[in-house]
Amino acid sequence: MLRHRIAALAAGMVAALALSACGTTEKPTETDDEKAAGGPVTVTDSRGEEITLDAPARKVVALEWGEAEMLVTLGVMPVGVADTEGYSTWVTAEKLDDSVKDVGTRAEPSVDSVVALDPDLVVMEETRESNVVEQLEEHVPVLVAKGSDASDNLQRMRDDFTMIATAVGKSDKAEQVLADFDSALAQGKQEIADAGAAGQSFVMADGWQDGSAVSIRPFGEGALVSEVAMQLGLENAWQGEADQVWGLGQTDVEGLTTIEGDDVRFLYNASDGEDVFADGLEGNRIWESLSFVDDGRVHKLSDGIWTFGGPKSCEQYADEIVKIYTS
């Protein structure tokens, strides 16, 4: 009997050791985010500057709406954002918590307000004044995103998003978001093709009014949302000049007479309630003579689709385009 007990005990110990060994060899591999969670992070920003943090940033201030949106997408609610009221008007892809503090305007953020939040990191765009960077860097690490690049704005958006994700320890999340975005583009392109609308044309614009004068800003081929629409299989009918950073043009209503094509749809954004195309150009003979106006191919985008945003705003814009071209 005793020999049986010893044999059973020995067998149990062998089994336990075997299980232990299996557990050691099959230990789940840590994700990049888990590896970065407790250690230092180094990321190179758009200036070529290396930013080293003791740990992934958790208290982050964003001085532009696109980068603020990206942070929320990554699961990091910023502690401060420039012009939170404007963000709530123009950006609906990702909402800010009520706890997020306003730190001034995007053009002139308050350095004192930013520093008072004691952030781990400030994220801004390189298009802003360099003296703001210098003032902030006396108190807190600053990560400068490119913000826009008309030579390849979709890739620029991906690069900015990935860079920010690295700084906050969310690289795995960023990969999944971008994969979902690519899937949405592919599906949208197929839906447009199935509707027989592949290769049709668009013009995207916004505008403003000063007295009786209406200024129009068309989005050229290098603009972010123009590239999204082109990825969906559409063609940009605006062939006027556009700047090399944002891909934006400048014209008036007479300039729209150069737009050619019987299938052109005119898309515009007026999230702030000032609709210059419906109101400012009402009764304008040149505007009403344009073929896309006369044929009812003018489409106001849903409010709050930010045309300079991150992957979620781009996906939101793509969904809107698909609805327009498949209805």
TORKOLTOR-387864 format. One line per 4 residues: number of its first residue (from 1); their letters; for each residue y, z, x of N, C-alpha, C. Coordinates in Angstrom, 2 decimals. Each point is the difference from the previous one (the first is absolute). Layout:
! residues N
NUM) a) Y/Z/X/Y/Z/X/Y/Z/X  ...
! end
This chain:
! residues 327
1) mlrh) -1.21/0.00/0.83/1.21/0.00/-0.83/1.25/0.00/0.86  -0.04/0.87/1.06/1.16/0.09/0.88/0.24/-1.32/0.71  -1.15/-0.65/0.43/0.17/-1.28/0.69/0.63/-1.03/-0.93  -0.36/0.04/-1.30/0.59/-0.94/-0.97/1.50/0.22/-0.14
5) riaa) 0.39/1.32/-0.03/1.45/0.30/-0.13/0.77/-0.49/1.21  -0.59/0.21/1.21/0.69/-0.44/1.21/0.12/-1.52/0.02  -1.09/-0.67/-0.40/0.03/-1.47/-0.03/1.05/-0.51/-0.98  0.07/0.67/-1.16/0.99/-0.42/-1.00/1.41/0.22/0.50
9) laag) 0.21/1.16/0.65/1.32/0.31/0.54/0.40/-1.01/1.07  -0.96/-0.34/0.88/0.28/-0.98/1.06/0.35/-1.35/-0.60  -0.76/-0.38/-1.05/0.28/-1.29/-0.64/1.38/-0.01/-0.61  0.38/1.14/-0.60/1.32/0.10/-0.60/1.09/-0.12/1.03
13) mvaa) -0.22/0.64/1.18/1.01/-0.05/1.06/0.13/-1.42/0.53  -1.11/-0.70/0.12/0.05/-1.39/0.46/0.76/-0.86/-0.99  -0.29/0.23/-1.29/0.70/-0.79/-1.03/1.49/0.26/0.03  0.36/1.30/0.17/1.41/0.36/0.04/0.69/-0.65/1.18
17) lals) -0.69/0.02/1.17/0.58/-0.63/1.18/0.16/-1.49/-0.20  -0.99/-0.61/-0.65/0.08/-1.44/-0.26/1.18/-0.34/-0.90  0.15/0.82/-1.06/1.12/-0.22/-0.91/1.34/0.18/0.71  0.03/1.05/0.87/1.21/0.25/0.76/0.34/-1.17/0.89
21) acgt) -1.04/-0.55/0.67/0.23/-1.14/0.87/0.48/-1.20/-0.79  -0.61/-0.22/-1.19/0.44/-1.11/-0.84/1.45/0.17/-0.41  0.36/1.25/-0.34/1.37/0.26/-0.40/0.97/-0.30/1.12  -0.39/0.26/1.23/0.87/-0.25/1.15/0.18/-1.49/0.23
25) tekp) -1.09/-0.74/-0.05/0.10/-1.43/0.29/0.64/-0.78/-1.14  0.00/0.53/-1.23/0.54/-0.74/-1.14/1.33/0.58/-0.48  0.65/0.73/0.87/1.30/0.57/-0.38/0.97/-1.13/-0.36  0.65/0.08/-1.16/0.92/-1.07/-0.42/1.07/-0.25/1.06
29) tetd) 0.31/-1.27/0.21/1.04/-0.37/0.95/1.37/0.34/-0.56  0.84/0.59/0.81/1.35/0.34/-0.45/0.81/-1.27/-0.23  0.80/0.00/-1.04/0.91/-1.10/-0.22/1.16/0.12/0.97  0.76/-1.10/0.13/1.19/0.05/0.86/0.97/1.06/-0.48
33) deka) 0.14/0.12/-1.33/0.93/0.99/-0.55/-0.44/1.42/0.35  -1.33/0.26/-0.07/-0.50/1.34/0.32/0.19/0.32/1.48  -0.20/-1.01/0.85/0.20/0.22/1.42/1.45/0.34/0.30  0.92/-0.68/-0.74/1.43/0.19/0.27/0.57/1.25/-0.65
37) aggp) -0.78/0.59/-0.94/0.55/1.08/-0.82/0.52/1.18/0.80  -0.67/0.33/1.11/0.44/1.18/0.73/0.52/-0.30/1.38  0.07/-1.24/0.38/0.39/-0.34/1.36/1.28/-0.78/0.07  0.47/-0.28/1.21/1.24/-0.75/0.18/-0.15/-1.45/-0.45
41) vtvt) 1.11/-0.59/-0.38/0.04/-1.39/-0.46/1.09/-0.72/0.78  -0.32/-1.17/0.51/0.99/-0.84/0.68/0.04/-1.36/-0.67  1.20/-0.44/-0.35/0.16/-1.29/-0.66/1.22/-0.69/0.60  -0.10/-1.32/0.16/1.11/-0.79/0.53/0.74/-0.66/-1.15
45) dsrg) 1.31/0.22/-0.09/0.76/-0.52/-1.14/0.57/-1.38/0.30  0.82/-0.52/-0.90/0.49/-1.37/0.11/0.93/-0.20/1.18  0.54/1.08/0.54/0.86/-0.08/1.19/-0.81/-0.08/1.28  -1.31/0.24/-0.12/-0.84/0.11/1.18/-0.01/1.41/0.55
49) eeit) 0.56/0.95/-0.75/0.03/1.40/0.42/-1.29/0.70/-0.40  -0.55/0.78/0.92/-1.18/0.82/-0.32/0.45/1.32/-0.60  -0.50/0.29/-1.20/0.31/1.25/-0.68/-1.26/0.85/0.04  0.07/1.17/0.62/-1.16/0.88/0.09/0.25/1.27/-0.81
53) ldap) -0.93/0.30/-0.88/0.08/1.18/-0.85/-1.15/0.93/0.33  0.23/1.29/-0.09/-1.07/0.97/0.28/-1.15/-0.13/-0.98  0.31/-0.46/-1.21/-1.00/-0.20/-1.05/0.56/-1.02/-0.98  -0.84/-0.62/-0.83/0.52/-0.95/-0.98/1.12/0.62/-0.84
57) arkv) 1.05/-0.76/-0.22/1.17/0.50/-0.73/-0.36/0.27/-1.46  0.47/1.12/-0.50/-0.21/0.36/-1.41/1.33/0.14/-0.74  1.03/0.48/0.70/1.34/0.10/-0.59/0.82/-1.18/0.51  0.14/-1.01/-0.84/0.61/-1.25/0.44/1.21/-0.32/-0.87
61) vale) 1.06/-0.47/0.63/1.18/-0.51/-0.70/0.05/-1.51/0.16  0.22/-0.72/-1.09/0.10/-1.46/0.03/1.41/-0.43/-0.37  0.60/-0.83/0.83/1.38/-0.42/-0.23/0.10/-1.38/-0.64  -1.14/-0.59/-0.31/-0.03/-1.25/-0.75/-1.08/0.09/-1.07
65) wgea) 0.20/-0.71/-1.11/-0.92/0.11/-1.13/-1.37/-0.61/0.30  -0.04/-1.09/0.75/-1.29/-0.61/0.31/-0.91/0.96/0.74  0.56/0.69/0.99/-0.78/0.94/0.79/-0.35/1.25/-0.82  0.91/0.41/-0.88/-0.30/1.13/-0.89/-1.18/-0.34/-0.90
69) emlv) 0.01/-1.20/-0.55/-1.12/-0.45/-0.83/-1.30/0.01/0.78  0.04/-0.49/1.24/-1.20/-0.04/0.83/-0.57/1.39/0.21  0.87/0.97/0.25/-0.46/1.37/0.21/-0.73/0.54/-1.23  0.57/-0.24/-1.17/-0.63/0.49/-1.23/-1.36/-0.68/-0.19
73) tlgv) -0.06/-1.29/0.26/-1.27/-0.72/-0.09/-1.06/0.63/0.89  0.42/0.46/1.18/-0.92/0.59/0.96/-0.36/1.44/-0.34  0.61/0.56/-1.05/-0.29/1.36/-0.40/0.86/1.04/0.67  1.13/-0.44/0.58/0.94/0.93/0.63/1.32/-0.08/-0.76
77) mpvg) 0.26/0.98/-0.86/1.25/0.02/-0.75/1.13/0.41/0.96  1.00/-0.87/0.19/1.08/0.36/0.92/0.77/1.22/-0.50  0.52/0.79/0.94/0.80/1.16/-0.38/1.43/-0.41/-0.29  0.42/-1.16/0.53/1.34/-0.49/-0.25/0.02/-1.52/0.02
81) vadt) 0.85/-0.58/-0.84/0.16/-1.45/-0.09/1.47/-0.32/-0.22  0.48/-1.05/0.63/1.37/-0.44/-0.22/0.14/-0.62/-1.38  0.96/0.48/-0.77/0.31/-0.51/-1.34/-1.22/0.02/-0.92  -0.40/1.21/-0.36/-1.17/0.15/-0.88/0.25/-0.58/-1.39
85) egys) 1.24/0.06/-0.47/0.30/-0.56/-1.32/-0.18/-1.51/0.00  0.50/-0.65/1.07/-0.19/-1.45/0.10/-1.47/-0.36/0.10  -0.75/0.79/0.74/-1.44/-0.24/0.12/-0.65/0.01/-1.38  0.34/0.97/-0.82/-0.63/0.11/-1.32/0.35/-1.18/-0.90
89) twvt) 1.12/-0.68/0.29/0.41/-1.16/-0.78/-0.72/-1.26/0.46  -0.08/-0.19/1.29/-0.48/-1.26/0.56/-1.48/0.01/0.39  -0.61/1.17/0.17/-1.38/0.07/0.48/-0.85/0.79/-0.99  -0.97/-0.68/-0.61/-0.89/0.68/-0.94/-1.46/-0.05/0.45
93) aekl) -0.29/-0.73/1.07/-1.39/-0.10/0.47/-0.54/1.35/0.42  0.86/0.84/0.59/-0.37/1.36/0.39/1.17/0.92/-0.33  -0.25/1.04/-0.77/1.08/0.89/-0.44/0.14/1.18/0.95  1.22/0.49/0.12/0.29/1.18/0.80/-0.11/1.26/-0.85
97) ddsv) -0.47/1.07/0.61/-0.01/1.30/-0.67/1.44/0.51/-0.15  0.19/0.88/-0.97/1.31/0.60/-0.19/0.43/0.85/1.19  -0.98/0.40/0.81/0.29/0.86/1.15/0.68/-0.75/1.14  -0.04/-1.33/-0.02/0.55/-0.79/1.10/1.53/0.12/0.01
101) kdvg) 0.55/0.35/1.14/1.44/0.21/0.12/0.72/-1.31/0.34  1.18/-0.14/-0.57/0.86/-1.15/0.32/0.75/0.29/1.29  -0.04/-0.94/0.96/0.65/0.23/1.29/1.12/-1.00/0.25  0.67/-0.41/-1.06/1.13/-0.92/0.15/-0.39/-1.42/-0.35
105) trae) 0.88/-0.93/0.32/-0.26/-1.40/-0.31/-0.84/-0.65/1.09  -0.56/-1.15/-0.32/-0.77/-0.72/1.02/0.91/-0.52/1.10  1.21/-0.39/-0.36/0.94/-0.51/1.00/0.56/1.12/0.87  0.20/1.19/-0.60/0.58/1.12/0.73/-0.75/1.29/-0.35
109) psvd) -1.21/0.17/0.54/-0.73/1.24/-0.26/0.70/1.18/0.66  -0.19/1.18/-0.58/0.59/1.22/0.55/-0.94/0.60/1.04  0.43/-0.04/1.26/-0.81/0.57/1.07/-0.23/1.48/-0.25  1.04/0.70/-0.45/-0.12/1.44/-0.27/-1.04/0.27/-1.08
113) svva) 0.00/-0.82/-1.06/-0.96/0.20/-1.08/-1.43/-0.25/0.47  -0.17/-0.99/0.86/-1.33/-0.30/0.53/-0.49/1.15/0.87  0.84/0.45/0.92/-0.40/1.05/0.94/-0.29/1.30/-0.73  0.74/0.26/-1.07/-0.19/1.24/-0.76/-1.39/0.10/-0.62
117) ldpd) -0.65/-1.14/-0.21/-1.35/0.01/-0.57/-1.07/0.30/1.04  0.40/0.07/1.27/-0.92/0.32/1.10/-1.24/-0.90/-0.04  0.19/-1.34/-0.01/-1.15/-0.90/-0.10/-0.75/-0.13/1.32  -1.26/-0.44/-0.10/-0.79/-0.34/1.18/0.39/-1.37/0.53
121) lvvm) 0.52/-0.86/-0.92/0.26/-1.39/0.35/1.01/-0.60/-0.98  0.83/-0.89/0.51/0.89/-0.81/-0.83/-0.41/-1.46/0.17  -0.14/-0.71/-1.11/-0.34/-1.42/0.03/1.20/-0.78/-0.52  0.42/-1.01/0.76/1.12/-0.84/-0.41/-0.24/-1.43/0.45
125) eetr) 0.92/-0.90/-0.33/-0.13/-1.39/0.38/0.96/-0.35/1.12  -0.38/-0.99/0.81/0.82/-0.36/1.15/1.28/-0.73/-0.39  0.12/-0.40/-1.27/1.21/-0.67/-0.44/1.17/0.97/-0.19  -0.28/1.30/0.02/1.06/1.00/-0.14/0.68/0.29/1.34
129) esnv) 1.14/0.65/-0.07/0.79/0.25/1.19/-0.76/0.85/1.02  0.07/-0.41/1.28/-0.73/0.70/1.05/0.53/1.41/0.25  1.28/0.23/-0.31/0.54/1.35/0.26/-0.65/1.04/-0.89  -0.51/-0.42/-1.18/-0.73/0.93/-0.86/-1.29/0.43/0.69
133) veql) -0.67/-0.97/0.63/-1.23/0.32/0.73/0.30/1.01/1.10  1.04/-0.25/0.77/0.35/0.87/1.11/0.33/1.41/-0.47  0.75/0.10/-1.09/0.35/1.32/-0.53/-1.24/0.75/-0.48  -0.88/-0.70/-0.69/-1.21/0.64/-0.54/-0.95/0.41/1.12
137) eehv) -0.11/-0.85/1.03/-0.95/0.28/1.07/0.36/1.24/0.82  1.20/0.51/-0.18/0.35/1.26/0.64/-0.72/1.18/-0.65  -0.53/-0.24/-1.23/-0.60/1.09/-0.76/-1.45/-0.25/-0.42  -0.39/-1.26/-0.17/-1.29/-0.31/-0.60/-0.49/-1.36/0.49
141) pvlv) -1.32/-0.20/0.14/-0.51/-1.33/0.36/0.35/-1.04/-1.07  0.35/-1.18/0.43/0.38/-1.08/-0.91/-0.90/-1.20/0.24  -0.62/-0.47/-1.08/-0.85/-1.19/0.04/0.76/-1.14/-0.65  0.24/-1.07/0.75/0.80/-1.11/-0.51/-0.92/-1.16/-0.38
145) akgs) -0.02/-0.33/-1.28/-0.77/-1.13/-0.49/0.85/-1.26/0.07  -0.64/-1.14/0.04/0.75/-1.26/0.08/0.74/-0.27/-1.31  -0.64/0.24/-1.12/0.68/-0.12/-1.29/-0.05/-1.38/-0.62  0.20/-1.04/0.81/-0.08/-1.37/-0.49/-0.03/-0.95/1.19
149) dasd) -0.65/-1.14/-0.20/-0.09/-1.03/1.03/-0.39/-1.30/-0.70  0.98/-0.88/-0.18/-0.22/-1.21/-0.77/-0.96/-0.98/0.66  -0.38/0.25/1.25/-0.96/-0.89/0.64/-1.42/0.25/-0.50  -0.28/1.21/-0.48/-1.33/0.33/-0.56/0.10/1.37/-0.67
153) nlqr) 0.60/0.03/-1.16/0.34/1.28/-0.63/-1.21/0.73/-0.55  -1.01/-0.72/-0.43/-1.20/0.69/-0.50/-0.71/0.73/1.13  -0.12/-0.65/1.15/-0.63/0.66/1.14/0.87/1.15/0.48  1.31/-0.19/-0.02/0.92/1.08/0.37/-0.19/1.21/-0.90
157) mrdd) -0.14/-0.24/-1.31/-0.23/1.09/-0.93/-1.29/0.74/0.33  -1.04/-0.74/0.30/-1.28/0.61/0.36/0.14/0.83/1.28  0.72/-0.55/0.97/0.18/0.70/1.27/0.79/1.30/-0.18  1.07/-0.06/-0.78/0.79/1.21/-0.26/-0.84/1.06/-0.70
161) ftmi) -0.77/-0.44/-1.00/-0.83/0.91/-0.77/-1.05/0.65/0.89  -0.64/-0.80/0.84/-1.03/0.52/0.90/0.60/0.97/1.02  1.19/-0.31/0.51/0.67/0.86/0.96/0.32/1.36/-0.61  0.56/-0.01/-1.21/0.33/1.25/-0.68/-1.27/0.80/-0.29
165) atav) -1.05/-0.71/-0.40/-1.28/0.66/-0.28/-0.52/0.72/1.23  0.13/-0.61/1.16/-0.44/0.64/1.24/0.78/1.28/0.24  1.30/-0.04/-0.23/0.85/1.16/0.26/-0.32/1.18/-0.91  -0.51/-0.29/-1.20/-0.30/1.08/-0.94/-1.51/0.25/-0.12
169) gksd) -0.78/-0.61/0.89/-1.44/0.24/0.01/-0.73/-0.57/-1.19  0.44/-1.17/-0.50/-0.60/-0.59/-1.19/-0.45/-1.44/0.25  -0.52/-0.27/1.18/-0.41/-1.37/0.35/-1.10/-0.53/-0.92  -0.97/0.84/-0.33/-1.10/-0.44/-0.87/0.53/-0.36/-1.39
173) kaeq) 0.92/0.81/-0.49/0.61/-0.27/-1.30/0.75/-1.32/0.03  0.73/-0.27/1.08/0.76/-1.24/0.11/-0.92/-1.21/-0.03  -1.12/0.07/0.70/-0.94/-1.11/0.01/-0.51/-0.30/-1.40  -0.30/1.04/-0.77/-0.50/-0.20/-1.35/1.08/-0.60/-0.91
177) vlad) 1.23/0.49/0.12/1.10/-0.51/-0.82/0.22/-1.49/0.29  0.01/-0.37/1.27/0.23/-1.40/0.36/-1.17/-0.88/-0.44  -1.21/0.53/0.07/-1.16/-0.76/-0.48/0.11/-0.23/-1.51  0.43/1.02/-0.73/0.18/-0.15/-1.45/1.10/-1.01/-0.31
181) fdsa) 1.05/0.01/0.81/1.11/-0.94/-0.17/-0.49/-1.44/0.21  -0.78/-0.21/1.05/-0.54/-1.33/0.27/-0.88/-0.47/-1.16  -0.78/0.91/-0.55/-0.86/-0.34/-1.13/0.83/-0.39/-1.22  1.09/0.72/-0.22/0.89/-0.29/-1.13/0.64/-1.38/0.17
185) laqg) 0.41/-0.35/1.22/0.57/-1.31/0.24/-1.03/-1.10/-0.25  -1.21/0.20/0.49/-1.05/-1.00/-0.19/-0.33/-0.20/-1.47  -0.08/1.11/-0.73/-0.30/-0.09/-1.43/1.15/-0.68/-0.74  1.23/0.37/0.35/1.16/-0.61/-0.65/0.08/-1.50/0.26
189) kqei) -0.28/-0.40/1.23/0.01/-1.42/0.34/-1.04/-0.76/-0.82  -1.16/0.60/-0.18/-1.05/-0.64/-0.79/0.42/-0.11/-1.47  0.62/1.02/-0.53/0.43/-0.02/-1.40/1.05/-1.09/-0.22  0.93/-0.14/0.95/1.02/-1.04/-0.12/-0.65/-1.38/0.08
193) adag) -0.96/-0.16/0.90/-0.70/-1.28/0.11/-0.77/-0.31/-1.27  -0.67/1.01/-0.56/-0.77/-0.19/-1.23/0.91/-0.40/-1.17  1.25/0.44/0.07/0.95/-0.33/-1.07/0.65/-1.37/0.23  -0.37/-0.67/1.09/0.56/-1.31/0.29/1.41/0.05/0.55
197) aagq) 0.39/1.15/0.53/1.38/0.16/0.48/0.11/-0.02/1.52  -1.09/-0.19/0.71/0.05/-0.03/1.46/0.93/-1.13/0.45  0.85/0.31/1.00/0.92/-0.99/0.52/1.30/-0.12/-0.76  0.13/0.72/-1.11/1.27/-0.02/-0.72/1.07/0.75/0.80
201) sfvm) 1.25/-0.20/-0.39/1.12/0.49/0.79/0.69/1.19/-0.63  0.69/0.75/0.87/0.78/1.15/-0.45/1.29/0.08/0.80  0.97/0.67/-0.58/1.18/0.47/0.73/0.19/1.45/-0.39  0.06/0.87/0.99/0.24/1.42/-0.25/1.41/0.32/0.46
205) adgw) 0.73/0.78/-0.80/1.39/0.31/0.35/0.42/1.31/-0.62  1.08/0.54/0.52/0.75/1.04/-0.71/1.47/-0.38/0.10  0.87/0.76/-0.61/1.41/-0.38/0.01/0.89/1.13/-0.44  1.30/-0.22/0.14/0.99/0.98/-0.41/1.27/-0.72/-0.41
209) qdgs) 0.85/0.71/-0.71/1.21/-0.60/-0.55/1.22/0.76/0.45  1.03/-0.73/0.43/1.28/0.58/0.39/1.07/-0.72/-0.80  0.47/0.65/-1.07/0.90/-0.67/-0.92/-0.76/-1.08/-0.74  0.50/-1.23/0.09/-0.69/-1.11/-0.67/-0.92/-0.75/0.97
213) avsi) 0.03/0.38/1.28/-0.81/-0.70/1.00/-1.39/0.62/0.08  -1.02/-0.83/-0.05/-1.38/0.44/0.11/-0.57/-0.48/1.33  -0.47/0.94/0.80/-0.64/-0.32/1.28/-1.51/0.10/-0.18  -0.71/-0.93/0.58/-1.45/-0.07/-0.17/-0.66/0.05/1.38
217) rpfg) -1.05/0.80/0.12/-0.71/0.17/1.26/-1.45/-0.48/-0.16  -0.27/-1.26/0.34/-1.38/-0.49/-0.10/-0.85/0.57/1.14  -1.28/0.18/-0.27/-0.96/0.48/0.99/-0.68/-1.23/0.62  0.30/-0.24/1.28/-0.58/-1.15/0.70/-1.46/0.23/0.34
221) egal) -0.60/-0.95/0.72/-1.42/0.08/0.31/-0.36/1.19/0.88  0.94/0.51/0.77/-0.30/1.13/0.86/0.13/1.35/-0.66  0.50/0.03/-1.24/0.15/1.27/-0.71/-1.38/0.55/-0.37  -0.11/1.32/-0.05/-1.29/0.63/-0.25/-0.63/-0.47/-1.31
225) vsev) 0.75/0.07/-1.09/-0.59/-0.37/-1.29/-0.25/-1.50/-0.11  0.77/-0.79/0.73/-0.29/-1.44/0.02/-1.35/-0.24/0.65  -0.29/0.73/1.08/-1.29/-0.16/0.66/-1.15/0.46/-0.90  0.24/1.04/-0.78/-1.02/0.44/-0.95/-0.31/-1.12/-1.00
229) amql) 1.06/-0.59/-0.56/-0.20/-1.08/-0.97/-0.70/-1.20/0.62  0.32/-0.31/1.24/-0.64/-1.12/0.69/-1.47/0.29/0.27  -0.32/1.27/0.28/-1.40/0.39/0.18/-0.79/-0.20/-1.29  0.69/0.04/-1.13/-0.65/-0.20/-1.30/-0.19/-1.48/-0.32
233) glen) 0.44/-0.88/0.90/-0.19/-1.44/-0.20/1.18/-0.71/-0.59  1.17/0.63/0.02/1.22/-0.60/-0.55/0.89/-0.52/1.13  0.99/-0.84/-0.37/0.91/-0.57/0.98/1.43/0.45/-0.27  0.72/0.27/1.07/1.39/0.45/-0.12/0.91/-1.23/-0.12
237) awqg) 0.69/-0.10/-1.12/0.87/-1.15/-0.23/1.39/0.18/0.61  0.32/1.22/0.48/1.31/0.20/0.62/-0.08/-0.41/1.46  0.71/-1.07/0.35/-0.04/-0.53/1.36/1.32/0.19/0.74  0.87/0.83/-0.55/1.28/0.27/0.66/-0.18/0.92/1.20
241) eadq) 1.08/0.23/0.72/-0.05/0.85/1.19/-0.31/1.44/-0.39  -0.70/0.68/0.91/-0.33/1.41/-0.20/0.09/0.70/1.34  0.38/1.27/-0.01/0.13/0.71/1.26/-1.36/0.29/0.61  -0.01/0.27/1.30/-1.25/0.12/0.74/-0.66/1.36/-0.10
245) vwgl) 0.71/0.97/-0.56/-0.57/1.34/-0.14/-0.63/0.18/-1.38  0.78/-0.22/-1.03/-0.45/0.26/-1.36/-0.49/-1.23/-0.74  0.35/-1.19/0.51/-0.37/-1.23/-0.70/0.80/-0.23/-1.25  1.24/0.50/-0.01/0.84/-0.08/-1.18/1.10/-1.04/0.18
249) gqtd) 0.31/-0.70/-1.08/1.07/-0.98/0.00/1.19/0.49/-0.78  0.99/-0.85/-0.12/1.22/0.35/-0.73/0.54/-1.27/-0.65  0.28/0.06/-1.30/0.52/-1.17/-0.69/0.74/0.43/-1.27  0.48/-0.98/-0.73/0.58/0.25/-1.32/-0.76/-0.86/-1.00
253) vegl) 0.46/-0.01/-1.23/-0.76/-0.71/-1.02/-0.06/-1.49/0.29  1.06/-0.56/0.61/-0.04/-1.42/0.34/-1.10/-0.30/1.01  -0.25/0.97/0.91/-1.03/-0.21/1.00/-1.40/-0.13/-0.59  -0.21/0.53/-1.20/-1.31/-0.08/-0.63/-0.33/-1.41/-0.47
257) ttie) 1.00/-0.88/-0.05/-0.25/-1.37/-0.45/-0.83/-0.79/1.02  -0.14/0.54/1.22/-0.81/-0.68/1.03/-1.49/0.25/-0.19  -0.36/0.92/-0.88/-1.42/0.32/-0.21/-0.66/-1.13/-0.76  -1.09/-0.51/0.57/-0.69/-1.13/-0.59/-1.40/0.39/-0.46
261) gddv) -0.49/-0.72/-1.00/-1.36/0.23/-0.49/-0.02/0.29/-1.49  -0.94/-0.63/-0.69/-0.11/0.17/-1.45/-0.78/1.25/-0.39  -0.65/0.65/0.98/-0.81/1.17/-0.32/0.58/1.30/0.56  1.22/-0.05/0.52/0.60/1.16/0.64/0.24/1.11/-1.02
265) rfly) -0.42/1.20/0.37/0.33/1.18/-0.77/1.00/0.84/0.81  1.04/0.45/-0.67/1.04/0.79/0.64/-0.26/1.47/-0.31  -0.28/0.78/1.04/-0.33/1.41/-0.14/1.16/0.83/0.56  0.33/1.10/-0.67/1.09/0.81/0.54/-0.21/1.48/-0.29
269) nasd) 0.70/0.79/0.79/-0.09/1.46/-0.06/1.35/0.57/-0.41  0.00/0.91/-0.96/1.24/0.64/-0.44/-0.30/1.41/-0.48  -0.62/0.80/0.86/-0.48/1.32/-0.39/1.11/0.99/-0.31  1.20/-0.25/0.53/1.10/0.95/-0.20/0.73/-0.21/-1.31
273) gedv) -0.45/-0.96/-0.81/0.62/-0.23/-1.30/1.09/-1.04/0.00  0.43/-0.44/1.18/1.03/-1.04/0.09/-0.69/-1.36/0.07  -0.12/-0.66/-1.14/-0.74/-1.26/-0.09/0.99/-1.17/0.01  0.31/-0.48/1.20/1.00/-1.06/0.11/-0.51/-1.33/-0.53
277) fadg) -1.32/-0.17/-0.03/-0.54/-1.29/-0.46/-0.01/-0.09/-1.52  -0.27/1.11/-0.68/0.02/-0.01/-1.46/1.40/0.20/-0.55  0.80/0.81/0.70/1.33/0.36/-0.52/1.13/-0.73/0.73  0.01/0.10/1.34/1.10/-0.58/0.76/0.08/-1.51/-0.10
281) legn) -1.15/-0.66/-0.17/-0.02/-1.45/-0.07/-0.15/-0.53/-1.43  0.09/0.90/-0.95/-0.10/-0.44/-1.40/1.15/-0.95/-0.32  -0.34/-1.17/-0.51/1.00/-1.00/-0.35/0.45/-0.86/1.17  -0.51/0.27/1.21/0.36/-0.80/1.16/-0.71/-1.36/-0.10
285) riwe) 0.77/-1.07/-0.03/-0.58/-1.31/-0.25/-0.92/-0.47/1.13  0.36/0.35/1.23/-0.86/-0.41/1.12/-1.34/0.72/-0.09  0.04/1.30/-0.21/-1.23/0.79/-0.12/-0.88/-0.51/-1.13  0.59/-0.22/-1.15/-0.77/-0.41/-1.17/-0.50/-1.43/0.08
289) slsf) 0.54/-0.78/0.95/-0.46/-1.38/0.17/-1.19/-0.10/0.95  -0.30/1.08/0.73/-1.12/-0.01/0.94/-1.31/-0.13/-0.78  -0.92/-0.81/0.51/-1.22/-0.31/-0.76/-0.82/1.25/-0.30  -0.08/0.92/0.96/-0.83/1.19/-0.25/0.64/0.94/-1.00
293) vddg) 1.32/-0.08/-0.14/0.68/0.80/-1.02/-0.18/-0.67/-1.36  0.24/-1.30/-0.05/-0.11/-0.76/-1.25/-1.41/0.04/-0.57  -1.01/0.05/0.89/-1.40/0.00/-0.45/-0.58/1.39/-0.18  0.81/1.04/0.20/-0.48/1.37/-0.21/-0.91/0.51/1.09
297) rvhk) 0.20/-0.48/1.24/-0.82/0.45/1.11/0.76/0.99/0.90  0.75/0.89/-0.63/0.71/1.07/0.70/-0.67/1.32/-0.36  -0.36/0.79/0.99/-0.77/1.22/-0.23/0.64/1.18/0.73  0.40/1.00/-0.77/0.48/1.25/0.59/-1.21/0.88/0.32
301) lsdg) -0.10/0.45/1.25/-1.11/0.87/0.37/0.13/1.35/-0.69  -1.12/0.65/-0.19/0.03/1.36/-0.53/0.84/0.88/0.92  0.72/0.94/-0.57/0.86/0.88/0.80/-0.84/0.81/0.98  0.55/0.20/1.18/-0.63/0.89/0.97/-1.03/-0.63/0.90
305) iwtf) 0.01/-1.33/0.12/-0.87/-0.66/0.98/0.85/-0.23/1.25  -0.23/0.81/1.01/0.82/-0.05/1.21/-0.42/-1.17/0.88  0.94/-0.89/0.25/-0.30/-1.25/0.70/-0.02/0.16/1.52  0.22/1.22/0.49/-0.03/0.25/1.44/-0.93/1.18/0.32
309) ggpk) -1.06/0.14/-0.80/-0.83/1.18/0.08/-1.25/-0.14/0.84  -0.93/0.91/-0.25/-1.27/0.05/0.70/-1.09/-0.71/-0.77  -1.25/0.23/0.34/-1.10/-0.71/-0.64/-0.09/0.20/-1.51  0.37/1.18/-0.48/-0.08/0.24/-1.44/1.07/-0.76/-0.77
313) sceq) 1.21/-0.08/0.53/1.04/-0.81/-0.64/-0.37/-1.48/0.05  -0.55/-0.44/1.13/-0.42/-1.40/0.13/-1.11/-0.32/-1.00  -0.92/0.93/-0.18/-1.07/-0.22/-0.97/0.55/-0.01/-1.42  0.96/0.87/-0.26/0.66/0.04/-1.31/0.70/-1.34/-0.29
317) yade) 0.67/-0.52/1.02/0.68/-1.29/-0.13/-1.02/-1.12/-0.24  -1.10/0.03/0.75/-1.04/-1.01/-0.18/-0.55/0.01/-1.42  -0.25/1.18/-0.53/-0.51/0.12/-1.37/0.98/-0.62/-1.00  1.29/0.22/0.24/1.02/-0.55/-0.89/0.01/-1.53/0.06
321) ivki) -0.11/-0.53/1.22/-0.02/-1.45/0.17/-1.21/-0.61/-0.71  -1.14/0.63/0.14/-1.22/-0.50/-0.63/0.17/-0.05/-1.52  0.58/1.03/-0.57/0.22/0.03/-1.45/0.91/-1.16/-0.43  1.05/-0.23/0.79/0.95/-1.06/-0.35/-0.65/-1.37/0.05
325) yts) -0.79/-0.25/1.01/-0.57/-1.35/0.20/-1.30/-0.24/-0.74  -0.55/1.03/-0.61/-1.25/-0.19/-0.75/0.20/0.19/-1.50  1.21/0.35/-0.42/0.24/0.22/-1.45/0.34/-1.30/-0.71
! end
